C-alpha cells in the first residue's frame, strides 16, 4: 500500500513547534493586523493613534491645547495639556508604573469603562502600545501633580524605569516623541508634512473647543508653500468652518447651511452635522467621523443621516402637496449634498483596528432620530429654500430614472439604445408636439432655467462655457467635443448626411444665453453649429433665440424689462416718463436671475419674445445656401483677415462710430 503524506514523517510537528508571542511581540510580527500594513500610509497611522489620545482628553474636557511638532529626522512630538498618563504603581503589576503598563501591554488603558472617558476614539487599549512597539525610539514625558516624569523605550521595550525629573508649578499633560522603526516599514517611507497638517486641521474642525499648535522643520516643506512652518489652528464653528472651506466659492442650491449639534437619546452621546447642496453636483462629498476618528468607508452613522434627510424631505413634500417626491432616494438627496457628519458615542464598534467603518447597530437609529427633528424644523422654517431643494432633488431623481430607462430602452433597429446626456433635464411629454429644448449658457443658468421651466414641455440642456467653433475645426475635433456630443444626443436626429428631421425629439430648439457680448458670441457659435451640421433644422423653422432682458426697471409699482440699452432708454421716455425715481438694475447673467423672473420674461410661452432663426433666400423663393456659407466662412472661418476685412467694410453701419 502507498504511504500517504510520507514526506511529513521526516518533518514532525510537536508542542515545541508552538510559539507563544509575549508582550508586544505580536505587533512587531504582524503589524498589518494593527495598522493595516507597513507602507507610508500605515506609518502615518501611528500619528493618528497618538493624536487621538490627546483629542480624547480634549473632548472629555480636560485639555484645551495640543501641540504637534514634525522634525527633520522622521520624528514627531505630540503634546497636550490634559491630565497626564498616570505614573503611580499599577495594582496588578506592583513593580511597574501605570505608564509602563500602558506602553508595553496590549489591551491596557482607561477606555474600557465610561468613568474616565464618556466617549473616546481608543477602544481596545492597543493604540499607544502599538506605536511604541513599532518605534525605534519613544520618549514619554508626563506633567502631573506638579511633578515632571519621563521614560524611554525602544521597539516596545523600556530602556529604564520611569524617572522623576523635578518639580513644576503650572504645567500638566503628556508629551509623546517617537521615531518609527524603519526595519518594520518600507525603506522609502517618510512622514509627509502636508498629510500630517491636513490630519491636524481635520481634528481641529471636529472639536471646536481645541487649539492645535503646529510646527514643522522648514526642510520638510521647501517644495510646498501651502504648508506653514508654524500655525495656530482653531475653528470656533467646528465642522461648519470645514464645510465652508471645502466648498470655497461654489454656487449653492441652499445658501443657508443645515447645521446643528444634537444630543443622542438615552445620554448616548451627541452628533454634529453640516449639510448644504452645491449647484454643481460634482463637488458633492461626504465626510464622516466617530469620536474624531475618520470613517472613509461610512457606516451606520451615515445610514442614519441619509434616512433622516430622505424621510424629512419626503415628509415636507407631502405637507406642501408635492406628489412627485415619492421617487426620491438617498442618491437624490444625500449624494448631491456636501456633508460633514461627526458623532460622539459610547462604546462604538468599528470594522477592524484601523476603524474605517462604524458598525454600531444602534448608531443608525440614534443619529436618524437626532437629525430628523432638526431637519423638519429647518425645512418648515425656510419654505422658499425648501421648495428649491425639493425641486432640485426631484430633478436629480428624474435624471437618475431617465438614465436607468435609457439603458433598458431599445431602438427600433434592435442594435442601438437611446442615450441622453446626463445633464439634460428632459421634459415629460412622450411626443415631440409643442416641446422645447432650451440650450443654456452654463450650469448656473441651467439651474435657474430648470426651476423656471414647464416640466411637461420644456427641457433644459446646460452647456459649459463656449462651444467649439465648428467652422474653424476638423470633424474629428468637433465630434470629440463633449458639449457638441451632448447636443447631438439630446436632439436625436443625427448630423450631416445622417440628419433625419423625423427623429428630432423637440418641436423647437431655443438658444438661451446672457444678454451681453459673451452671450451673443456663444449664440453665434451655436448658430454656426446648426447651420454647418443641421441646416435642415433651420430650414424647417425649428431654431430660435431667446430674448432675455438686460435691465429691470421699477418705479411706483410699475415694473418693466429692457432687452438692451436702447430699449431701456425707450421705456424711460414712455411708460416711466412721469416717474420721479426709477430703480434700474442690470442682470449679470441668467444664472443670477431669479427663476420667477426668468420664467415671466424669457420662458413663459405667453409672455416671452422669441427670435426665429431663418436662412436668406434668392428672390424670396429658394434658400441661398451658397452666399450664406460664404458669409459664415468669412465671419467664423479660419482666416482672421477675412473677419478684419468685413469689420472694415461694415464698421460705418455701427451706431455711435464716426467713419
C-alpha positions in Angstrom: 0.0 0.0 0.0 1.2 3.5 -0.9 2.1 5.6 2.2 0.1 8.8 2.2 1.9 12.1 3.3 5.1 10.1 3.6 7.2 13.3 3.3 5.8 14.5 6.6 7.2 11.7 8.6 10.6 13.4 8.4 9.1 16.7 9.5 7.5 16.1 12.9 5.0 18.6 14.4 5.0 18.7 18.2 4.5 21.0 21.2 7.9 22.5 20.9 6.9 24.0 17.5 4.2 26.1 19.1 5.5 29.6 19.5 4.0 31.9 22.1 4.4 35.6 21.4 4.5 37.8 24.6 4.2 41.4 25.3 4.3 43.5 22.1 6.0 40.7 20.0 2.6 40.1 18.1 2.6 43.7 16.9 6.2 43.5 15.5 5.5 40.1 14.0 2.2 41.1 12.3 2.0 44.9 12.1 -0.6 44.8 9.4 -3.2 43.4 11.9 -2.9 46.6 13.9 -2.2 49.4 11.5 -3.2 48.0 8.1 0.3 47.4 6.6 3.9 48.6 6.6 3.7 51.2 3.8 3.9 55.0 4.2 0.1 55.3 4.8 0.3 52.8 7.7 3.2 54.7 9.1 1.2 57.9 9.2 -1.5 55.9 11.1 0.9 55.9 14.1 0.5 59.7 14.4 -3.3 59.3 14.3 -3.1 56.8 17.2 -1.2 59.3 19.4 -3.1 62.3 18.3 -6.4 60.6 19.0 -5.4 60.1 22.7 -4.8 63.8 23.0 -8.1 64.5 21.3 -9.9 62.2 23.7 -8.6 64.3 26.5 -9.8 67.5 24.8 -13.3 66.0 24.1 -13.6 64.9 27.7 -13.0 68.5 28.8 -9.5 68.0 30.3 -7.3 69.5 27.5 -7.7 72.7 25.6 -4.4 72.7 23.7 -2.5 70.2 21.6 1.0 70.7 20.0 2.2 68.7 17.0 5.9 69.1 16.0 7.3 67.4 13.0 11.1 67.2 12.9 13.6 66.5 10.1 14.7 63.1 11.3 11.3 61.5 10.8 10.4 62.2 14.4 7.2 63.7 15.6 6.2 65.1 19.0 2.6 65.4 20.2 1.9 67.2 23.4 -1.4 68.0 25.2 -2.3 69.9 28.4 -4.6 67.2 29.7 -4.5 65.2 32.9 -1.3 63.3 32.0 -1.0 59.5 31.9 -1.0 58.0 35.4 2.5 57.3 36.7 1.8 55.6 40.1 2.3 51.9 40.6 -0.2 49.6 38.9 -2.1 47.3 41.4 -1.8 44.3 39.1 1.9 44.9 38.3 3.4 46.4 41.5 6.9 46.7 40.0 5.7 48.8 37.1 4.2 52.2 36.8 0.8 52.6 35.1 2.7 54.5 32.3 4.9 51.5 31.6 2.0 49.1 31.7 0.1 51.2 29.1 3.1 51.5 26.9 4.2 47.8 27.0 0.9 45.8 27.4 -1.8 45.3 24.8 -5.3 45.9 25.8 -4.5 48.2 28.7 -5.8 51.8 29.3 -8.5 53.9 30.8 -11.1 53.5 28.0 -12.8 50.2 28.9 -15.4 52.0 31.1 -17.1 55.4 30.8 -15.7 56.6 34.1 -12.6 58.2 32.6 -13.9 58.9 29.1 -17.6 59.2 28.2 -16.6 58.8 24.6 -13.3 58.1 23.0 -11.6 57.0 19.8 -9.5 54.4 21.6 -11.4 51.3 22.4 -9.1 48.3 22.7 -6.2 49.7 24.6 -3.7 48.9 21.8 -3.1 52.3 20.1 -0.2 53.8 22.0 1.4 50.4 22.8 1.3 49.6 19.1 3.1 52.9 18.3 5.7 52.0 21.0 6.2 48.5 19.5 6.8 49.9 16.0 9.1 52.7 17.1 12.8 52.7 17.0 12.7 55.2 19.9 10.0 56.7 22.0 10.1 59.1 24.9 7.2 59.9 27.1 7.1 63.0 29.4 4.2 63.4 31.9 3.5 66.5 33.8 1.2 65.5 36.7 0.7 66.5 40.3 3.3 69.3 39.9 6.0 66.8 39.0 7.6 66.0 35.7 8.2 62.4 34.8 9.9 60.7 31.8 10.5 57.2 30.4 12.2 56.0 27.2 11.5 52.9 25.1 12.9 51.2 22.0 11.0 48.7 19.9 8.4 48.5 22.6 10.8 47.7 25.5 11.7 50.1 28.3 15.2 51.4 28.3 14.9 52.0 32.0 12.5 52.8 34.8 10.3 55.9 34.9 12.3 58.9 36.1 11.2 61.9 38.2 12.8 64.9 36.6 11.8 67.5 39.2 9.0 69.8 40.4 6.9 72.1 38.1 4.3 74.6 39.0 2.0 75.4 36.2 2.3 72.6 33.6 0.4 69.4 33.1 -0.3 66.9 30.4 1.5 64.3 28.2 4.2 64.6 25.6 5.0 61.7 23.2 8.0 61.8 20.9 8.7 58.8 18.6 10.5 57.8 15.5 9.2 54.8 13.5 11.4 51.7 13.3 12.4 51.5 9.6 13.2 47.8 9.9 9.4 47.4 10.0 8.3 49.9 7.4 9.1 50.4 3.8 12.6 51.8 3.4 11.4 54.9 1.5 8.6 55.7 3.8 8.7 59.2 5.4 6.4 61.4 7.4 4.9 63.9 4.9 4.2 67.4 6.3 1.2 68.0 4.0 -0.5 64.8 5.1 0.1 65.5 8.8 -1.0 69.1 8.5 -4.3 68.1 6.9 -4.8 65.5 9.6 -4.2 68.1 12.3 -6.7 70.5 10.7 -9.3 67.9 10.4 -9.0 67.1 14.1 -9.4 70.8 15.0 -12.5 71.0 12.9 -14.1 68.1 14.7 -13.8 69.7 18.2 -14.4 73.4 18.2 -13.0 73.7 21.8 -9.5 72.7 21.0 -6.5 74.7 19.8 -3.8 72.8 17.9 -0.3 74.4 17.6 1.6 73.1 14.6 5.3 73.4 13.9 7.4 71.8 11.2 11.0 71.8 10.2 11.5 74.1 7.3 13.4 71.5 5.2 10.2 69.3 5.1 8.1 71.9 3.3 10.6 73.6 1.0 8.6 72.3 -2.1 5.2 73.1 -0.7 4.5 76.7 0.1 0.9 75.9 1.2 2.1 74.3 4.4 3.3 76.8 7.1 6.3 76.1 9.4 4.1 77.3 12.3 0.4 77.7 12.7 -2.2 78.0 15.4 -5.3 76.1 14.3 -8.6 76.7 15.9 -12.1 76.6 14.4 -14.8 78.2 16.5 -17.6 76.9 14.3 -16.3 73.4 14.1 -17.3 71.3 11.1 -19.3 74.3 9.6 -16.0 76.0 9.1 -14.7 72.8 7.4 -17.8 72.7 5.1 -17.4 76.3 4.0 -13.6 75.9 3.4 -14.2 72.8 1.3 -16.8 74.5 -0.9 -14.8 77.7 -1.3 -16.8 79.9 -3.7 -19.1 77.2 -5.2 -22.7 78.3 -6.0 -25.2 76.7 -3.7 -28.8 75.5 -4.1 -29.2 76.2 -0.4 -27.2 79.3 0.6 -28.3 78.7 4.2 -26.4 75.6 5.5 -28.2 72.9 7.5 -26.0 72.9 10.6 -26.5 72.0 14.3 -25.5 69.9 17.2 -27.9 67.4 18.9 -27.8 65.1 21.8 -28.4 61.4 21.2 -31.3 59.7 23.0 -30.5 58.0 26.3 -27.4 60.0 27.1 -25.6 58.0 24.4 -23.5 60.9 23.1 -24.0 63.7 20.5 -24.0 64.4 16.8 -22.8 67.4 14.9 -23.8 67.9 11.2 -23.3 70.4 8.5 -25.0 69.9 5.1 -25.5 72.0 2.0 -26.4 71.4 -1.6 -24.0 72.8 -4.3 -25.4 73.6 -7.8 -22.6 71.6 -9.3 -23.3 68.1 -8.0 -19.7 67.0 -9.0 -18.5 68.9 -5.9 -20.7 66.9 -3.6 -18.9 64.9 -0.9 -19.5 63.1 2.4 -17.0 63.2 5.3 -17.9 61.3 8.4 -16.3 60.8 11.8 -16.9 58.9 15.0 -15.2 60.2 18.2 -12.9 62.3 15.9 -11.9 59.1 14.0 -12.4 59.4 10.2 -14.7 56.7 8.7 -14.0 56.9 5.0 -16.0 53.7 4.4 -19.0 55.2 6.1 -21.2 53.0 8.3 -24.3 53.1 10.4 -24.0 56.8 11.4 -24.1 57.8 7.7 -27.1 55.5 7.2 -28.9 57.4 10.0 -28.1 60.7 8.4 -29.3 59.6 5.0 -32.6 58.2 6.4 -33.2 61.5 8.3 -32.7 63.7 5.2 -34.7 61.5 2.8 -37.6 60.9 5.1 -37.6 64.6 6.2 -37.7 65.9 2.6 -40.4 63.4 1.6 -42.5 64.5 4.6 -42.1 68.1 3.7 -43.2 67.3 0.1 -46.3 65.6 1.5 -47.1 68.7 3.6 -46.9 71.1 0.5 -48.8 68.6 -1.7 -45.9 67.6 -4.0 -46.7 64.1 -5.0 -43.6 63.6 -7.2 -41.3 63.2 -4.2 -42.2 59.6 -3.7 -39.4 58.7 -6.3 -36.7 60.2 -4.0 -33.9 58.0 -2.7 -30.7 58.7 -0.8 -28.9 59.1 -4.2 -31.1 62.1 -5.0 -30.9 63.8 -1.6 -27.6 62.9 0.1 -25.3 62.1 -2.8 -25.9 65.5 -4.3 -25.0 67.2 -1.0 -21.8 68.4 0.6 -21.9 66.8 4.1 -19.8 66.7 7.2 -21.0 64.4 10.0 -19.4 63.9 13.4 -20.7 61.7 16.1 -19.5 61.1 19.6 -21.0 57.8 21.0 -20.2 55.4 23.8 -18.6 52.1 23.1 -18.6 52.4 19.3 -17.9 49.3 17.2 -15.6 49.7 14.2 -14.7 47.3 11.4 -11.1 46.4 12.1 -8.4 48.1 14.2 -7.9 50.9 11.5 -11.5 51.9 12.3 -12.5 52.9 8.7 -16.2 52.0 9.1 -18.6 52.3 12.0 -20.8 49.2 12.5 -22.6 50.0 15.8 -26.1 48.9 15.0 -27.7 51.5 17.4 -26.0 54.4 15.7 -28.3 54.4 12.7 -31.4 54.9 14.8 -29.9 57.3 17.3 -28.5 59.6 14.5 -31.6 59.5 12.4 -33.8 60.4 15.4 -31.5 63.3 16.5 -31.1 64.8 13.0 -34.7 64.3 11.7 -36.3 66.7 14.2 -33.8 69.4 13.4 -34.2 68.9 9.6 -38.0 69.0 9.9 -37.8 72.4 11.6 -35.2 73.7 9.1 -37.4 72.8 6.2 -40.6 74.2 7.6 -38.8 77.4 8.7 -37.4 78.1 5.2 -40.3 77.3 2.7 -38.8 79.1 -0.3 -35.4 77.5 0.2 -37.0 74.1 0.9 -39.1 74.2 -2.3 -35.9 74.9 -4.3 -34.2 72.0 -2.6 -37.2 69.7 -3.2 -37.3 70.6 -6.9 -33.5 70.1 -7.2 -33.8 66.6 -5.6 -36.7 65.7 -7.8 -34.8 66.9 -10.9 -31.9 64.5 -9.9 -34.3 61.7 -9.3 -35.9 62.1 -12.7 -32.5 62.2 -14.3 -31.5 59.1 -12.5 -34.6 57.3 -13.6 -34.1 58.5 -17.2 -30.6 57.2 -17.2 -31.8 53.8 -16.0 -34.6 53.7 -18.5 -32.3 54.8 -21.4 -30.1 51.8 -20.7 -33.1 49.5 -21.0 -34.9 51.1 -23.8 -34.1 49.7 -27.2 -34.3 51.5 -30.5 -36.4 50.1 -33.4 -33.1 48.9 -35.0 -32.7 46.5 -32.1 -29.0 47.0 -32.0 -28.8 50.5 -30.6 -30.0 52.1 -27.4 -31.4 55.5 -26.7 -28.8 57.7 -25.0 -29.3 61.1 -23.4 -26.6 63.3 -21.9 -26.5 63.1 -18.1 -27.0 66.9 -17.6 -30.1 67.1 -19.8 -33.2 67.8 -17.8 -35.8 66.3 -20.2 -39.4 67.1 -20.4 -42.0 64.5 -19.5 -44.2 64.6 -22.7 -43.7 61.5 -24.7 -44.3 63.0 -28.1 -42.4 66.0 -29.6 -45.6 68.1 -30.1 -45.2 71.6 -28.7 -42.0 70.6 -26.8 -38.9 72.8 -26.5 -35.2 72.3 -25.7 -33.5 75.3 -24.1 -29.8 75.2 -24.8 -28.5 77.3 -21.9 -25.2 79.0 -21.1 -23.6 77.5 -18.0 -24.6 75.2 -15.1 -25.7 78.2 -13.0 -28.1 79.5 -15.7 -29.2 75.9 -16.3 -30.2 75.6 -12.6 -32.4 78.7 -12.8 -33.9 77.5 -16.1 -34.8 74.1 -14.6 -36.7 75.8 -11.8 -38.5 78.2 -14.2 -39.5 75.7 -16.9 -42.7 73.8 -17.5 -41.6 70.2 -16.9 -44.1 68.7 -19.3 -43.0 70.5 -22.4 -39.7 72.3 -21.7 -36.3 70.5 -21.5 -33.0 72.2 -20.3 -29.5 71.4 -21.6 -26.8 73.5 -19.9 -23.5 73.9 -21.7 -20.2 74.6 -20.0 -18.5 77.6 -21.5 -18.2 78.4 -25.2 -18.7 75.5 -27.6 -16.1 74.7 -30.2 -16.2 76.8 -33.4 -17.3 74.2 -36.0 -16.3 76.5 -38.9 -12.6 76.5 -37.9 -12.0 73.0 -36.6 -11.7 69.5 -38.0 -14.5 67.0 -38.0 -12.6 64.8 -35.5 -12.2 67.7 -33.0 -15.8 68.7 -33.4 -17.2 65.2 -32.8 -14.8 64.8 -29.8 -16.2 67.9 -28.1 -18.3 66.9 -25.1 -20.8 69.9 -25.5 -21.3 69.1 -29.2 -21.8 65.4 -28.4 -24.4 66.3 -25.7 -26.4 68.4 -28.1 -26.4 65.7 -30.8 -27.5 63.1 -28.3 -30.3 65.3 -26.9 -31.7 66.2 -30.3 -31.6 62.6 -31.5 -31.8 63.5 -35.2 -28.2 63.0 -36.3 -25.9 65.3 -38.2 -24.7 65.8 -41.8 -25.8 63.1 -44.1 -27.3 61.1 -41.2 -29.7 64.0 -40.3 -33.3 63.0 -40.1 -35.8 65.7 -39.1 -38.4 63.0 -38.3 -36.2 61.8 -35.4 -35.9 65.3 -33.8 -37.1 64.9 -30.2 -38.3 68.5 -29.8 -40.5 70.8 -31.9 -38.4 73.9 -31.0 -34.8 74.4 -30.2 -34.2 77.6 -28.3 -30.7 79.1 -27.7 -30.8 81.0 -24.4 -27.7 82.9 -23.5 -26.9 86.0 -21.4 -27.9 89.4 -22.9 -24.3 90.6 -23.2 -21.3 90.3 -25.6 -20.2 86.9 -24.3 -23.8 85.6 -24.6 -24.0 86.9 -28.2 -20.7 85.1 -29.0 -21.9 81.8 -27.6 -25.2 82.2 -29.6 -23.2 82.8 -32.8 -21.1 79.7 -32.2 -24.3 77.6 -31.7 -26.0 79.0 -34.8 -22.8 78.2 -36.7 -23.0 74.6 -35.4 -26.6 74.2 -36.5 -26.0 75.7 -39.9 -23.0 73.6 -40.6 -24.3 70.3 -39.2 -28.1 70.6 -39.2 -29.1 73.2 -41.8 -32.4 71.4 -42.4 -33.4 72.1 -38.8 -33.1 75.8 -39.5 -34.9 75.5 -42.8 -37.8 73.8 -41.1 -38.1 76.7 -38.7 -37.1 74.8 -35.5 -34.3 77.1 -34.3 -35.0 80.2 -32.1 -33.1 82.7 -30.0 -34.5 83.6 -26.6 -34.5 87.3 -25.8 -33.7 87.6 -22.0 -33.8 91.2 -20.6 -30.6 93.1 -19.7 -32.4 95.5 -17.3 -35.2 95.6 -14.8 -36.9 99.0 -14.3 -39.3 99.7 -11.4 -41.0 102.8 -10.1 -44.1 103.4 -8.1 -45.5 99.9 -8.6 -44.7 99.7 -12.3 -42.2 97.1 -13.4 -40.8 96.6 -16.9 -37.8 94.8 -18.5 -35.5 96.1 -21.2 -33.6 93.9 -23.8 -30.7 96.4 -24.2 -29.7 100.0 -23.6 -31.8 101.3 -26.5 -34.9 99.6 -25.2 -34.1 100.8 -21.7 -34.0 104.5 -22.9 -37.2 103.9 -24.8 -39.0 102.6 -21.7 -37.7 105.6 -19.6 -39.2 108.1 -22.1 -42.5 106.2 -22.4 -44.0 104.2 -19.6 -41.7 105.7 -17.0 -41.9 109.3 -18.4 -43.7 110.8 -15.4 -42.0 108.7 -12.7 -39.7 110.6 -10.4 -37.4 107.8 -9.2 -36.7 104.8 -11.3 -34.9 101.8 -9.9 -32.8 100.3 -12.7 -31.0 97.0 -12.1 -28.8 95.3 -14.6 -28.8 91.5 -14.7 -25.3 90.0 -14.6 -26.5 86.9 -16.3 -29.2 84.2 -16.5 -27.7 82.4 -13.6 -28.1 85.5 -11.3 -31.8 86.0 -12.4 -34.4 84.6 -10.0 -36.3 81.7 -11.6 -39.6 83.5 -11.3 -38.3 86.5 -13.3 -36.6 84.2 -15.9 -39.9 82.4 -16.4 -42.0 85.5 -16.8 -39.6 87.3 -19.1 -37.9 84.6 -21.2 -39.5 81.2 -20.9 -43.3 81.5 -20.5 -44.8 81.0 -23.9 -47.4 83.7 -23.5 -45.1 86.4 -22.1 -41.7 85.8 -23.8 -40.2 87.1 -27.0 -38.5 84.6 -29.4 -36.5 85.4 -32.4 -36.7 82.7 -35.2 -33.5 81.9 -37.0 -34.0 81.8 -40.8 -31.9 81.5 -43.8 -31.8 84.1 -46.6 -33.5 83.3 -49.9 -33.0 84.2 -53.6 -35.9 86.2 -54.9 -37.9 85.1 -51.8 -38.1 81.6 -53.2 -35.1 79.3 -52.7 -32.7 79.4 -49.8 -29.4 80.9 -50.7 -27.0 78.4 -49.2 -24.0 79.5 -51.3 -23.9 83.1 -50.1 -24.8 82.1 -46.5 -22.0 79.5 -46.5 -19.6 82.2 -47.8 -20.7 84.7 -45.1 -20.3 82.1 -42.3 -16.9 81.2 -43.5 -15.9 84.9 -43.7 -17.1 85.6 -40.1 -16.4 82.3 -38.4 -13.8 80.5 -40.5 -10.1 80.0 -40.2 -9.0 83.2 -41.9 -8.8 86.2 -39.4 -8.0 88.6 -42.3 -11.5 87.9 -43.8 -13.1 89.0 -40.5 -11.0 92.1 -40.3 -12.0 93.0 -43.9 -15.7 92.5 -43.0 -15.3 94.8 -40.0 -13.6 97.5 -42.1 -16.3 97.4 -44.7 -19.2 97.4 -42.2 -18.0 99.5 -39.3 -19.8 102.6 -40.6 -23.1 100.9 -40.0 -22.4 100.6 -36.3 -24.2 103.1 -34.1 -22.1 105.7 -32.3 -19.0 105.4 -34.5 -17.9 108.1 -37.0 -16.0 106.9 -40.0 
